[in-house]
Amino acid sequence: MRYSIDNPNRLRKFIEVARDSPLPETASKDWLKANDFKKRQDAQFLEILELLNFVDQDRNPNQNWRGFQDKSKTSGVMSKSLREAYSFMYQRYPDASNQSDSNLEKLFMERDLNKDQAARAVKTFKTLLQFAGWM
């Protein structure tokens, strides 16, 4: 499972597109390109959709993604998705969203990420937290 993204600013932009653009039939590289995500590393955003459980096994949008697009449900859907995707963090720290970067990095390093990957994973997590209304 991908926990770290290379560029948190592009991730933020991507999540905004996922929230605000019409649902695709399938989340694919072509859909990314159509939404101006043309860099090779942008394909990692498809894995974030899987991590958040916004797509099914064929990468078709599911009820979670649909709920995320409903402005009255955006933060609730993201909160639930983050608690599930990062359950290992919330098991250790029920207030994971308030933990220090160093505490969170240690949790990712326990999952066999190196220090740089763990630091990026924390930035990814904190970027996603913004859409849950926790940051």
Wavefront OBJ file of the C-alpha trace (Angstrom):
o trace
v 0.000 0.000 0.000
v 1.325 3.420 -0.894
v 1.553 5.767 2.057
v 3.969 8.334 0.688
v 3.573 10.771 -2.162
v 6.478 12.735 -3.579
v 4.722 16.101 -3.762
v 2.113 17.029 -1.118
v 1.084 20.155 -3.030
v 0.196 18.096 -6.101
v -1.598 15.623 -3.832
v -3.701 18.470 -2.412
v -4.543 19.598 -5.945
v -5.407 16.019 -6.921
v -7.742 15.525 -3.950
v -9.461 18.794 -4.844
v -9.991 17.481 -8.390
v -11.318 14.174 -7.026
v -13.731 16.124 -4.837
v -14.830 18.771 -7.329
v -14.763 17.147 -10.790
v -17.351 14.812 -12.273
v -16.768 11.184 -11.330
v -14.922 9.246 -13.995
v -16.195 5.907 -15.181
v -12.810 4.534 -14.111
v -9.900 6.199 -12.335
v -7.119 5.645 -14.850
v -3.967 7.264 -16.211
v -6.098 8.695 -19.022
v -8.413 10.288 -16.460
v -5.377 11.712 -14.658
v -4.047 13.174 -17.906
v -7.449 14.669 -18.749
v -7.273 16.459 -15.385
v -3.762 17.811 -16.020
v -1.893 15.151 -14.033
v 0.479 14.189 -16.813
v 3.719 13.570 -14.936
v 4.844 9.974 -14.617
v 4.774 10.096 -10.806
v 1.146 11.295 -10.853
v 0.091 7.673 -11.356
v 0.744 7.211 -7.622
v -2.460 9.193 -6.974
v -4.460 6.221 -8.220
v -2.999 4.240 -5.338
v -4.143 6.952 -2.928
v -7.700 6.432 -4.194
v -7.266 2.738 -3.361
v -5.788 3.542 0.054
v -8.781 5.755 0.847
v -11.180 3.085 -0.433
v -12.643 5.511 -2.990
v -12.514 2.922 -5.786
v -13.302 -0.755 -6.208
v -10.820 -3.393 -7.408
v -11.291 -2.194 -11.008
v -10.710 1.410 -9.930
v -14.328 2.368 -10.507
v -15.555 5.079 -8.118
v -17.588 3.733 -5.205
v -19.960 5.190 -2.615
v -17.063 6.616 -0.587
v -15.880 8.758 -3.481
v -19.457 9.811 -4.227
v -19.940 10.759 -0.579
v -16.664 12.684 -0.571
v -17.983 14.809 -3.431
v -21.058 15.793 -1.398
v -19.818 18.981 0.287
v -21.928 18.281 3.368
v -20.190 14.898 3.788
v -16.638 15.619 2.569
v -14.919 15.838 5.935
v -16.870 12.941 7.448
v -16.091 10.625 4.545
v -12.407 11.575 4.594
v -12.259 11.140 8.378
v -13.694 7.637 8.156
v -11.441 6.735 5.227
v -8.342 7.940 7.052
v -9.201 6.045 10.230
v -9.537 2.860 8.173
v -6.516 3.412 5.896
v -4.256 4.389 8.771
v -5.784 2.109 11.396
v -2.314 1.025 12.565
v -1.658 4.635 13.581
v -4.982 5.137 15.342
v -4.538 1.870 17.236
v -1.306 3.201 18.723
v -2.391 6.828 18.968
v -6.158 7.427 19.086
v -5.272 11.080 18.446
v -2.938 10.286 15.532
v -3.915 13.491 13.766
v -2.410 15.452 16.662
v 0.811 13.475 17.026
v 4.245 14.897 16.261
v 5.887 14.149 12.963
v 8.587 12.146 14.735
v 6.032 9.890 16.471
v 4.264 9.258 13.171
v 7.530 8.665 11.308
v 8.413 5.942 13.805
v 5.124 4.172 13.063
v 5.837 4.221 9.334
v 9.390 3.018 9.896
v 7.940 0.040 11.787
v 6.192 -0.761 8.495
v 9.573 -1.017 6.737
v 9.706 2.486 5.273
v 13.081 4.179 5.441
v 13.443 7.589 7.122
v 12.866 9.589 3.914
v 9.841 7.504 2.929
v 8.449 7.819 6.457
v 8.826 11.606 6.371
v 6.982 11.726 3.027
v 4.298 9.407 4.402
v 3.702 11.811 7.298
v 3.395 14.721 4.860
v 0.939 12.666 2.799
v -1.119 11.844 5.887
v -1.166 15.463 7.031
v -2.175 16.657 3.573
v -5.103 14.245 3.590
v -6.042 15.354 7.106
v -6.797 18.810 5.725
v -9.767 17.321 3.850
v -11.031 15.726 7.051
v -11.073 19.106 8.757
v -8.450 18.007 11.276
v -5.629 20.347 10.289
l 1 2 3 4 5 6 7 8 9 10 11 12 13 14 15 16 17 18 19 20 21 22 23 24 25 26 27 28 29 30 31 32 33 34 35 36 37 38 39 40 41 42 43 44 45 46 47 48 49 50 51 52 53 54 55 56 57 58 59 60 61 62 63 64 65 66 67 68 69 70 71 72 73 74 75 76 77 78 79 80 81 82 83 84 85 86 87 88 89 90 91 92 93 94 95 96 97 98 99 100 101 102 103 104 105 106 107 108 109 110 111 112 113 114 115 116 117 118 119 120 121 122 123 124 125 126 127 128 129 130 131 132 133 134 135
